[in-house]
C-alpha cells in the first residue's frame, strides 16, 4: 500500500518502505515506476527476512559502513539491500525472476 507523508520520509529522501507500507513524500511520485519498483524490492527483502530481522541487519550494516567510510551517503549506498534496489530499480520485471535472498549477491 502506497501512502503519502512528507513527514515520515526523512529529509533528503523521497520514499521509505516500512512493511507493509511504502511512504512517498509527494503524491506525484505515485507515477514514478522506477521509484515504486525500488520500494517493492525493499518490501520483498523485508518479507524474506521476516520483517524485524531486516531492520536489525539494515541498521547494523549501515553503522559498520558509516564507521568505516565516515560518509553518510556512501554508507547508505553500500548497504547490500540498497545496492540491490538501486541496481535493479529500472528492471521492472526483476521481482518476477529475483532469487530468494537476492540481496546476498550484493554483500
N, C-alpha and C positions, 0 to 999 in steps of 0.2 A: 504494500500500500504506500503510495507516494503522498506525502503531506508537505505543506509549505509552512516554514517557520524561519524567519530571518534571525530569530533569537537563539534557536538551538544549534544552528550551524555556526561553527567557530569562525572568527574573523580570518579572512584570507582564503576561505574555502567556500564552495557553492553547494556542496552536498555532504551528507553524512548518513551512514546506514547504521541503525540500531535495531537489530532484529525484533520484529518483522517489518519495520518501517524504514522508508527512505525519506529523509528530510531534505528538502531543497530550499535554498534561500529565497528564490523568486519563482513566481508562478510560470513565467515564460520558459523556465528550464525544463518543464514537463515535456517539451517537444524536442529536447536535445537527446537523441537516441544514443550518442556516444557516452554521455554522462550517465544516462539511465543504465546502459549496459555495464559501465564501470561499477555502479552501485549494485546491480544484480549479481555481479561476480562476487562482491563482498557478501551479499546475502547467502550465496551458495557456500562460501568459505565458512561463514558463521554457522550455518546449518550442519555442515560436515563435522565441525568441531564441537557440536552440541552447544553452541552459543557462548556460554560463560567462559570455557577454556580459550575460546578465540580471543576474547578481550584481554585475558591474562597474557597470553602469548604475544599479542599485538603490542601491549604496553612494555613488556619485558624486552622484546626485540627492539622496539623504538629506543628505550633507555640505553641499551647496550650500544646501539649505533650512534646515539646522540653523544654519549660519553666518549666514544672513540673518534667521532668526526667533528665534534664541537660545532655542529651546524644543524639547526632545527630542520630546515627544508631538505638537506641532503639525507639526514637520518630518516625522515618521513618517506622520502622517495626510495630508500633502500630496504624498507620493510618488505619482507617477501610477499605479503598479501597485496601491498600496493604495487610492487613490481609486476605481479601477475595481472592485476586490474589495469594498470596503465599500458602494459604491453598488448593486452587483448581487447581493450575497450572499443576499438574500431572494428573488430571482428564480431559482427552482430550474431553470427552463428556459433561462436565459441562455446557457449554453455551447452549446446546440443552435443558436442563431442568432447567436452572437457573431462579429463580423467579425474577419478576420485582423489582427493587431496592434491589437486593440480598445482597448488601453490608451492609444494615441496621442491619442485624443479627450479624454483626461483630463490631458494635459500642460498 
